Amino acid sequence: MTDLLKLDNNIVIAPMAGYSDVGFRSICCDFGSGATFTEMLSAQAMLYGNKKTQDMTFRYPTEKCVIAQIFGNDPIVMARAVGNPILDGFEGIDINMGCPAPKVVKNGEGSALLKNLPLAGRIIQACKKEAGMRPLSVKVRLGFNENNITEIAKMCEESGADFITVHGRTTKQMFAGEVDYDSIAKAKQSVSIPVFGNGNVTDKHSYEKMLSTGVDGIMIGRGVVGKPWLIADLLDKPYVISPIEAIKKHVEILRKYYPEQWIVLFMRKHFIAYASAFKGGAKSKIALSTSQSIDESLNILQELYNHFEI
Ligand SMILES: Cc1cc2nc3c(=O)[nH]c(=O)nc-3n(C[C@H](O)[C@H](O)[C@H](O)COP(=O)(O)O)c2cc1C
């Protein structure tokens, strides 16, 4: 790992807008993740003190290593976000150069920066200057339309990134199609900074396949949604908390930061994902998607836990 970022192990949890909340990150940490990422934070919104963005920077005291991810298209605005005191407590800063969402790309942000490597390089340099002792990383895809990952990885290294994460798809591929392991291996071979591999790691087999590319670490996204205990399974570690206790803890942590009615709506997708982890969980999805109370949803999940295998 980089000299700046010491991790307990090589599994990190991906930034996922709408999912990487403080409660979810905390239980991922309990199941042993080396680090987690916040969901992407708009550098522009931070400049204006946007409350919704500030609310995404809550951090629970027992979270060990959390990296704040920012997105934007202007080196000055991005550097100011890095220097914003609300990011002071985070162990690292990550720049989003992988988001394919049309509303982000049309602003020249996220993976659109892969079409303008000189600008991407200036953003990394400006952020690195402001990051101080915190490691500065970049999350990229293989390219925008075409695969030019070697050029992208070298640009990140030359501009001062301390490590990179490579999602093994181009922007054009969005989230579908095969992950290109050979290109992730090429990215690793082309630079001397650490490289994390990302894409479709959902079990031991895919974890080992990603490791076989030679990467220094692995970033997991969708594979842990509804199933954060996968982290302990992959690391061959015992669970320090049972799955049902973890689900309850997820909610309890959110209750420290957000109003109950917001949590009821916000947690629906997480609850449905948790139900999917149980063999008989599919039947409960409708009840969970219309539930008006957290206690009602937790009772449904407790019943699943009592009667079905994970
Ligand atoms: C719902 C959702 C939200 C995401 N939000 C972000 C984000 O905020 N920043 C980012 O860099 N990537 C984001 N991603 C991409 C993931 O970090 C990851 O690169 C992608 O899902 C592939 O990894 P996986 O196959 O392990 O899920 C998101 C993905 C999903 C499914």
The ligand as a MOL file (V3000), in Angstrom:
LIG
                    3D

  0  0  0     0  0            999 V3000
M  V30 BEGIN CTAB
M  V30 COUNTS 31 33 0 0 0
M  V30 BEGIN ATOM
M  V30 1 C -25.8330 2.5200 -7.1530 0
M  V30 2 C -24.4110 2.8130 -7.5420 0
M  V30 3 C -23.8650 4.0330 -7.2060 0
M  V30 4 C -22.5420 4.3300 -7.5660 0
M  V30 5 N -22.0030 5.5240 -7.1870 0
M  V30 6 C -20.6880 5.7810 -7.4490 0
M  V30 7 C -20.0610 6.9540 -6.9490 0
M  V30 8 O -20.6620 7.7700 -6.2350 0
M  V30 9 N -18.7510 7.1510 -7.2780 0
M  V30 10 C -18.0410 6.2550 -8.0440 0
M  V30 11 O -16.8550 6.4690 -8.3010 0
M  V30 12 N -18.6090 5.1260 -8.4910 0
M  V30 13 C -19.8970 4.8640 -8.2000 0
M  V30 14 N -20.4490 3.6870 -8.6010 0
M  V30 15 C -19.6070 2.6780 -9.2700 0
M  V30 16 C -19.0220 1.7060 -8.2370 0
M  V30 17 O -18.1690 2.3850 -7.3470 0
M  V30 18 C -18.2360 0.5710 -8.9310 0
M  V30 19 O -17.1810 1.1270 -9.6670 0
M  V30 20 C -19.1080 -0.2470 -9.8750 0
M  V30 21 O -20.3610 -0.5620 -9.2850 0
M  V30 22 C -18.4000 -1.5530 -10.2780 0
M  V30 23 O -18.0600 -2.3090 -9.1470 0
M  V30 24 P -18.9710 -3.5520 -8.6390 0
M  V30 25 O -19.1510 -4.4730 -9.8090 0
M  V30 26 O -18.1840 -4.1660 -7.5180 0
M  V30 27 O -20.2780 -2.9740 -8.2080 0
M  V30 28 C -21.7660 3.3820 -8.2830 0
M  V30 29 C -22.3380 2.1600 -8.6140 0
M  V30 30 C -23.6360 1.8600 -8.2480 0
M  V30 31 C -24.2020 0.5130 -8.6080 0
M  V30 END ATOM
M  V30 BEGIN BOND
M  V30 1 1 1 2
M  V30 2 1 2 3
M  V30 3 2 2 30
M  V30 4 2 3 4
M  V30 5 1 4 5
M  V30 6 1 4 28
M  V30 7 2 5 6
M  V30 8 1 6 7
M  V30 9 1 6 13
M  V30 10 2 7 8
M  V30 11 1 7 9
M  V30 12 1 9 10
M  V30 13 2 10 11
M  V30 14 1 10 12
M  V30 15 2 12 13
M  V30 16 1 13 14
M  V30 17 1 14 15
M  V30 18 1 14 28
M  V30 19 1 15 16
M  V30 20 1 16 17
M  V30 21 1 16 18
M  V30 22 1 18 19
M  V30 23 1 18 20
M  V30 24 1 20 21
M  V30 25 1 20 22
M  V30 26 1 22 23
M  V30 27 1 23 24
M  V30 28 2 24 25
M  V30 29 1 24 26
M  V30 30 1 24 27
M  V30 31 2 28 29
M  V30 32 1 29 30
M  V30 33 1 30 31
M  V30 END BOND
M  V30 END CTAB
M  END
